[in-house]
Amino acid sequence: ANLYTVSFDTAGGSEAPESQTVAYDSLIAEPEAPTRDGYVFDGWYWDVEREHRPWDFAQDTVEDSMYLYARWQPVP
């Protein structure tokens, strides 16, 4: 089976969750949300710009090694 690694980039938040290695077309486990002073965590996104749809842990499957990027919203 082809195995792929999903890594997490917290974009200045707390320590990144451990990478997950899964088979092609598998779901990954949703890691604990990171924290960041002055911000609220707004999900994990496929793209580094964090402008496209967030990763849906209940539906999206892994097709290649990749990073998921944390998106943050400033605390009002």
WOBEL-V83871 format. One record per pair of residues at least 6 apart in sequence whose C-alpha atoms are under 7 Angstrom apart, sorted by the first residue. I is the first residue (numbers start at 1). J is the second residue. D is the distance in Angstrom with one decimal. If there is no record, write none. Layout:
BEGIN
I:J:D
I:J:D
END
This chain:
BEGIN
1:23:6.4
2:23:5.6
2:24:5.8
3:21:6.4
3:22:5.3
3:23:4.4
3:24:6.1
4:21:5.4
4:22:5.5
4:23:6.1
4:24:6.7
4:64:5.6
4:65:4.7
5:19:6.5
5:20:5.6
5:21:4.3
5:22:6.5
5:65:4.7
5:66:6.5
6:19:5.5
6:20:5.2
6:21:6.3
6:65:5.6
6:66:5.0
6:67:5.6
7:19:4.4
7:20:6.6
7:66:6.3
7:67:4.7
7:68:6.3
8:16:5.9
8:17:6.3
8:19:6.6
8:67:5.4
8:68:4.9
8:69:6.0
9:16:6.1
9:67:6.8
9:68:6.2
9:69:4.8
9:70:6.2
10:16:5.7
10:34:6.8
10:69:6.1
10:70:4.9
11:69:6.9
11:70:6.0
13:34:6.1
13:35:5.4
13:36:4.5
14:34:5.4
14:35:5.3
14:36:6.2
17:31:6.4
24:62:5.8
24:63:5.3
25:61:4.9
25:62:5.0
25:63:5.5
26:61:4.9
26:62:5.5
27:57:6.6
27:60:6.4
27:61:4.7
27:62:6.5
28:57:6.4
29:57:6.8
30:57:6.0
33:41:7.0
34:41:6.9
35:41:6.7
38:74:6.0
38:75:5.5
39:72:5.9
39:73:5.4
39:74:4.4
39:75:5.0
40:72:5.6
40:73:5.2
40:74:6.3
40:75:6.2
41:71:6.2
41:72:4.8
41:73:6.6
42:71:5.1
42:72:5.2
42:73:6.4
43:54:6.4
43:70:5.9
43:71:5.6
44:54:5.7
44:55:5.7
44:68:5.7
44:69:5.3
44:70:4.7
44:71:6.3
45:53:6.6
45:54:4.4
45:55:5.4
45:68:5.4
45:69:5.1
45:70:6.3
45:71:6.9
46:54:6.5
46:55:6.2
46:68:5.2
46:69:6.5
47:69:6.9
48:69:6.1
50:71:6.2
END
